[in-house]
Amino acid sequence: MSRYLCPECGYIYDEARGDAYMGFAPGTDWADLPADFVCPDCAISYKEDFTVVDEALS
């Protein structure tokens, strides 16, 4: 599981934890978030702007 950082506000989406507020269950992969996903803290609307901060070890 990986974590993704919003470059605007520092919000981190953690695949292992999901985001209950946004309706994403624990274990929801970043790739499975909708294309129109927006940061819940600052509303940045481009998933490609988020950066990976931790990647799962294979």
C-alpha positions as CSV (number, residue, x, y, z in Angstrom):
1,M,0.0,0.0,0.0
2,S,1.2,3.5,-0.8
3,R,0.6,7.0,0.4
4,Y,0.0,10.1,-1.8
5,L,0.8,13.7,-0.8
6,C,-1.2,16.7,-2.0
7,P,1.4,19.3,-3.1
8,E,-0.9,22.2,-2.2
9,C,-1.9,21.5,1.5
10,G,0.0,18.4,2.6
11,Y,-3.1,16.1,2.8
12,I,-2.0,12.4,2.5
13,Y,-4.2,9.7,1.0
14,D,-3.1,6.4,2.6
15,E,-4.3,3.4,0.6
16,A,-4.2,1.2,3.7
17,R,-6.5,3.6,5.7
18,G,-8.7,4.9,2.8
19,D,-10.7,8.0,3.7
20,A,-14.0,7.4,5.4
21,Y,-15.0,11.0,5.1
22,M,-14.7,10.8,1.3
23,G,-16.3,7.3,1.2
24,F,-13.2,5.2,0.4
25,A,-12.8,2.0,2.4
26,P,-9.5,0.9,3.8
27,G,-7.5,-0.8,1.1
28,T,-8.8,1.4,-1.7
29,D,-5.9,1.8,-4.2
30,W,-5.1,5.2,-5.6
31,A,-5.8,3.9,-9.1
32,D,-9.3,3.0,-8.0
33,L,-10.2,6.5,-6.9
34,P,-12.4,8.3,-9.4
35,A,-10.8,10.4,-12.2
36,D,-12.5,13.5,-10.7
37,F,-11.1,12.9,-7.2
38,V,-10.4,16.2,-5.4
39,C,-8.3,16.8,-2.3
40,P,-10.8,16.9,0.7
41,D,-8.7,19.6,2.4
42,C,-8.0,22.1,-0.4
43,A,-9.9,20.9,-3.4
44,I,-7.0,20.5,-5.8
45,S,-8.5,18.5,-8.6
46,Y,-5.7,16.8,-10.4
47,K,-4.7,13.3,-9.2
48,E,-1.5,13.5,-11.2
49,D,-0.3,16.4,-9.1
50,F,-0.2,14.2,-6.0
51,T,3.2,12.6,-5.3
52,V,4.0,9.2,-3.9
53,V,5.5,9.5,-0.4
54,D,5.7,5.8,0.4
55,E,5.6,2.9,-2.0
56,A,4.8,-0.6,-0.9
57,L,7.6,-3.1,-1.0
58,S,7.1,-5.9,-3.5
